[in-house]
Structure formats: structure tokens, C-alpha cells
């Protein structure tokens, strides 16, 4: 019992390591491009990650994916279940996840 404070204090070591290393890690290129709208920093981050000078294809890919995501229509669960094309797939997933909960696999 007397060593509990040491156990709780051991968490300080990884936290300090993270605080020291974190400023030297680069930002995510997707974050820089889509959230910060900073193309030049995103390009530099892509160059650092991929190790090549021409990353225009990757930047265009990320922007195209962002456009597709913005045009995606969200549906409710009821609308999803009413769609005949995906009804059986959704029900299969629901039954499978329910069986996982009931069989005790998560407890193991």
C-alpha cells in the first residue's frame, strides 16, 4: 500500500517524454490542407512524409476526397433499414454484434 504514490507517479515519465518530443513532430498534411487551408505547409509535410519533391498528385487526391465527402448525403437508421439494397447487410451486422455481446467474448 505504501508504494501506490509511486505507481501513480510513474505516469509522469511518459507524459514528460511526450511534451518534449511533440513540438518536433510534423502536422498531418490532411489537417493542414483541409482544416487550416495552408497549402504550402501541407505540401512541405507531404514532401517530408513521402520523401519526394512533387506531391501535387497527393494534394489533388486529398482535395478530391474532401469534395466527395462534402457531397455525401447522410441517412438515418430508419432510412437505412427501409432501403432494400442494404437491409440484409445491416441486419447481419446487428445480429453479429448482438451475439458478441451475449456470448461473453468481450469479457474474455
C-alpha positions in Angstrom: 0.0 0.0 0.0 2.8 2.4 0.7 4.0 2.2 -2.9 0.8 3.4 -4.5 2.0 7.0 -4.9 5.0 5.7 -6.9 2.6 3.8 -9.2 0.6 6.9 -9.9 3.7 9.0 -10.3 5.1 6.6 -13.0 2.7 8.2 -15.5 4.7 11.4 -15.3 7.7 9.9 -17.2 5.8 9.1 -20.5 4.0 12.5 -20.2 7.3 14.4 -20.0 8.7 12.5 -22.9 5.7 13.3 -25.0 5.8 17.0 -24.0 9.5 17.2 -25.1 9.1 15.3 -28.4 5.7 16.6 -29.6 6.9 20.0 -30.8 9.3 18.3 -33.2 6.7 16.1 -34.9 5.1 17.4 -38.1 1.5 18.3 -38.5 -0.8 16.0 -40.6 -0.8 17.1 -44.2 -4.6 16.5 -44.4 -5.2 18.6 -41.3 -3.1 21.4 -42.7 -4.8 21.3 -46.1 -8.4 20.8 -45.1 -8.7 22.4 -41.7 -6.1 25.1 -41.7 -6.3 25.8 -45.5 -2.5 26.1 -45.6 -1.4 24.6 -48.9 2.3 25.4 -48.6 2.7 23.8 -45.2 0.7 20.8 -46.3 3.0 20.4 -49.4 6.0 20.6 -47.1 4.5 18.0 -44.8 3.7 15.7 -47.7 7.3 16.1 -49.0 8.6 15.2 -45.6 6.4 12.1 -45.2 6.8 10.8 -48.7 10.3 11.8 -49.4 9.7 13.2 -52.9 9.5 16.7 -54.3 6.4 16.5 -56.5 3.4 16.0 -54.2 0.8 17.8 -56.3 -0.9 14.5 -57.1 -1.4 13.7 -53.4 -2.7 17.2 -52.7 -5.2 16.9 -55.5 -6.2 13.4 -54.2 -6.9 14.8 -50.7 -8.9 17.8 -52.2 -11.0 15.4 -54.4 -11.7 13.2 -51.4 -12.8 16.2 -49.4 -15.2 17.3 -52.2 -16.7 13.8 -52.3 -17.2 13.8 -48.6 -19.0 17.1 -48.6 -21.4 15.8 -51.3 -22.2 12.7 -49.3 -25.8 12.6 -48.1 -26.3 11.3 -44.5 -29.3 9.0 -43.9 -31.0 8.0 -40.7 -31.1 4.4 -39.3 -34.7 4.1 -40.4 -34.0 5.2 -43.9 -31.1 2.7 -44.0 -33.3 -0.1 -42.9 -36.0 0.8 -45.4 -33.5 0.6 -48.3 -33.9 -2.9 -49.7 -30.3 -2.9 -51.2 -28.6 -2.8 -47.8 -31.2 -4.1 -45.4 -29.8 -7.6 -45.1 -26.2 -6.4 -44.6 -27.3 -4.1 -41.8 -29.3 -6.8 -40.1 -26.4 -9.2 -40.4 -24.1 -6.7 -38.7 -26.6 -6.0 -35.9 -27.1 -9.7 -35.2 -23.4 -10.4 -35.2 -22.7 -7.5 -32.8 -25.6 -8.7 -30.6 -24.1 -12.2 -30.5 -20.7 -10.8 -29.5 -22.3 -9.1 -26.5 -24.3 -12.2 -25.5 -21.5 -14.8 -25.9 -19.1 -13.2 -23.4 -16.3 -12.8 -25.9 -15.8 -9.2 -24.8 -15.4 -10.3 -21.2 -12.6 -12.6 -22.0 
